[in-house]
C-alpha cells in the first residue's frame, strides 16, 4: 500500500467502526466483506494454528 493512501485507509476503517455502532447489522456485513478475503483468512488460520502449536509444545 502506498504511504499516501494510508490516511484514507485509516479514516475509512474508523468510519466503518463508527457505522457499526450505529447499525450493527450493516457493520458486520462490511467487516465480513473486507476481513474474510482469502489472504486474511489464511493469515488468521496460520496465527491460530501457530498459537495452539506453541501452547501444546511449550
LUMPAMAR-374447 format. One record per residue: residue number from 1; residue in one letter; x, y, z of N, C-alpha, C, O, CB in turn. Coordinates in steps of 0.001 Angstrom, whole numbers, plus 500000, padded with zeros to 6 digits. Each point is the difference from the previous one (the first is absolute). Glycine has a CB too. Example, Ala and Ser with C-alpha at 12.3 -4.5 7.8 and 13.67 -1.06 7.14 Angstrom:
# residues 2
PT  resi  resn    n_px    n_py    n_pz   ca_px   ca_py   ca_pz    c_px    c_py    c_pz    o_px    o_py    o_pz   cb_px   cb_py   cb_pz
PT     1     A  513190  494310  507800  499110  501190  500000  500900  501200  500000  501036  499981  500665  497072  498846  500581
PT     2     S  501542  502223  498034  500820  501190  500060  499230  501090  500730  500509  501108  500169  500675  498264  497686
END
This chain:
# residues 58
PT  resi  resn    n_px    n_py    n_pz   ca_px   ca_py   ca_pz    c_px    c_py    c_pz    o_px    o_py    o_pz   cb_px   cb_py   cb_pz
PT     1     X  500848  498833  500000  499152  501167  500000  500897  501235  500000  500994  500050  500725  497142  498710  500496
PT     2     X  501525  502201  497993  500759  501239  499927  499793  500819  501262  498938  499954  500620  500867  500037  496882
PT     3     X  501223  500757  502867  499927  500799  501230  498940  501090  499907  499406  500370  501012  503011  499169  499384
PT     4     X  497343  500972  498422  499009  501072  499875  498573  499489  500156  499093  500796  500247  502483  500405  498254
PT     5     X  498202  497508  501364  498663  499411  500183  499761  499553  501443  498869  499666  500354  501187  499589  497259
PT     6     X  500966  500730  503215  499868  499506  501364  498960  500796  500784  499200  499415  500729  503184  499844  499198
PT     7     X  497617  502046  499934  499024  500839  500691  498579  499685  499581  499087  499986  500826  502625  501787  499338
PT     8     X  498103  497974  498550  498662  499651  499503  499521  498679  500598  498830  499860  500357  501652  501372  497507
PT     9     X  500414  497817  502241  499635  498699  500562  499640  500131  501474  499026  499407  500464  502482  499455  497885
PT    10     X  499284  501922  502387  499737  500185  501431  498647  500681  500206  499202  499569  500832  503279  500582  499621
PT    11     X  497272  500897  498799  498724  500719  500134  498828  499100  499615  498956  500029  500653  502215  502145  498855
PT    12     X  498991  497034  499448  498943  499082  499598  499716  498956  501062  498844  499660  500251  501806  500707  497394
PT    13     X  500404  499123  502979  499836  499003  501054  499294  500603  501214  499115  499370  500578  502954  499453  498618
PT    14     X  498313  502369  501183  499353  500672  501129  498528  500268  499671  499131  499836  500856  503074  501225  499815
PT    15     X  497525  499345  498103  498616  500225  499585  499175  498724  500037  498841  500018  500415  501948  501845  498156
PT    16     X  499808  497024  500993  499291  498719  500054  499711  499586  501438  498930  499468  500295  502171  499857  497565
PT    17     X  499855  500920  503033  499796  499658  501412  498873  500849  500592  499164  499487  500743  503274  499867  499472
PT    18     X  497538  501925  499465  498938  500874  500506  498640  499596  499433  498992  500038  500706  502670  501833  499512
PT    19     X  498314  497747  498522  498738  499579  499391  499496  498695  500605  498792  499780  500088  501879  501368  497798
PT    20     X  500249  497990  502529  499570  498726  500594  499358  500213  501363  499194  499178  500436  502635  499652  498332
PT    21     X  498512  502256  501907  499356  500312  501271  498556  500454  499737  499081  499642  500737  503162  501003  500298
PT    22     X  497580  500135  497920  498673  500516  499691  499096  498919  499412  498811  499946  500313  502200  502304  499309
PT    23     X  499546  496896  499531  499210  498946  499359  500826  498713  499996  500741  499746  499050  498016  501950  499492
PT    24     X  501124  497489  502511  500843  498807  500126  499878  499012  498840  500992  499373  499629  498794  500910  502800
PT    25     X  499040  499567  496999  499822  499073  498878  500840  500422  498798  500719  499193  499410  496960  500304  501393
PT    26     X  502217  501767  498852  500768  500523  498866  501502  499981  500307  500810  499705  499122  497232  501750  500227
PT    27     X  502319  498853  501872  501406  499975  500386  500588  498608  499883  501126  499845  499526  498451  502058  502006
PT    28     X  499687  497084  498888  500478  498617  499892  500131  499600  498535  500941  499297  499631  497974  500134  502570
PT    29     X  500153  501011  496968  500076  499681  498568  501243  500619  499372  500672  499358  499193  496823  500516  500702
PT    30     X  502814  501356  500464  501211  500654  499471  501252  499296  500489  500944  499801  499236  497846  502385  500684
PT    31     X  501220  497435  501360  501158  499305  500555  500229  498679  499271  501130  499678  499631  498452  501395  502607
PT    32     X  499355  498170  497556  500119  498715  499307  500511  500180  498584  500830  499221  499533  497316  499878  501859
PT    33     X  501366  501920  497923  500408  500188  498609  501472  500374  499892  500657  499633  499026  497016  501064  500423
PT    34     X  502854  500022  501529  501404  500408  499948  500918  498985  500660  501071  499702  499472  498186  502661  500530
PT    35     X  500346  497110  501128  500908  499178  500787  500036  498545  499566  500949  499294  500341  498635  502235  501528
PT    36     X  499449  498008  497412  499968  498592  499654  500565  499718  498613  499614  499033  499344  498417  500741  502128
PT    37     X  502882  501078  498096  500669  499704  498743  500895  498785  500211  500418  499742  501128  499509  502700  498151
PT    38     X  500372  496823  499690  500775  498767  500151  501375  500212  500648  500450  499157  500776  498355  499988  497228
PT    39     X  501852  501949  501691  501330  500244  500570  499900  500228  501502  500746  499400  500773  500025  501585  497045
PT    40     X  498311  499878  502594  499862  500282  501425  499518  498773  500757  500422  499761  501131  499099  502631  498334
PT    41     X  499606  496839  499925  499521  498781  500644  501148  499017  500184  500101  499359  501046  497619  500981  497945
PT    42     X  503133  499535  500023  501153  499109  500100  500971  500440  501078  500534  499168  500732  499210  500316  496863
PT    43     X  500488  501804  502508  500894  500520  501047  499394  499750  501370  500710  499612  500928  500163  502151  497503
PT    44     X  497841  498451  501708  499343  499766  501283  500069  498543  500424  500267  499698  501163  498222  502201  498346
PT    45     X  501273  497206  499560  500077  498568  500307  501428  499613  500381  500207  499225  500935  497886  500320  497479
PT    46     X  502886  500990  500867  501398  499701  500314  500382  500512  501390  500722  499319  500729  499820  500784  496825
PT    47     X  498986  501077  502818  500300  500541  501332  499383  499143  501105  500649  499710  501005  499457  502590  498004
PT    48     X  498656  497304  500801  499338  499165  501003  500693  498642  500104  500225  499504  501104  497588  501668  498444
PT    49     X  502524  498228  499318  500679  498705  500016  501371  500112  500673  500380  499126  500779  498401  500219  497113
PT    50     X  501951  501709  501816  501298  500213  500635  499883  500189  501502  500811  499481  500767  499989  501527  497122
PT    51     X  498197  499730  502521  499787  500209  501434  499674  498688  500699  500568  499689  501046  498631  502636  498489
PT    52     X  499883  496906  499883  499623  498725  500613  501182  499019  500024  500182  499278  500980  497450  501081  498237
PT    53     X  503159  499614  499727  501177  499142  499952  501010  500421  501065  500596  499153  500665  499037  500469  496875
PT    54     X  500558  501678  502618  500926  500505  501015  499554  499679  501408  500828  499690  500856  499781  502114  497593
PT    55     X  498102  498266  501803  499486  499670  501337  500175  498517  500298  500303  499619  501131  498036  502253  498690
PT    56     X  501474  497310  499182  500103  498554  500205  501450  499557  500205  500273  499140  500838  497672  500560  497767
PT    57     X  502966  500872  500648  501403  499586  500069  500788  500755  501047  501098  499578  500363  498768  499847  497255
PT    58     X  499617  501657  502866  500775  500834  500917  499721  499816  501411  500607  500662  500841  499479  500883  497453
END
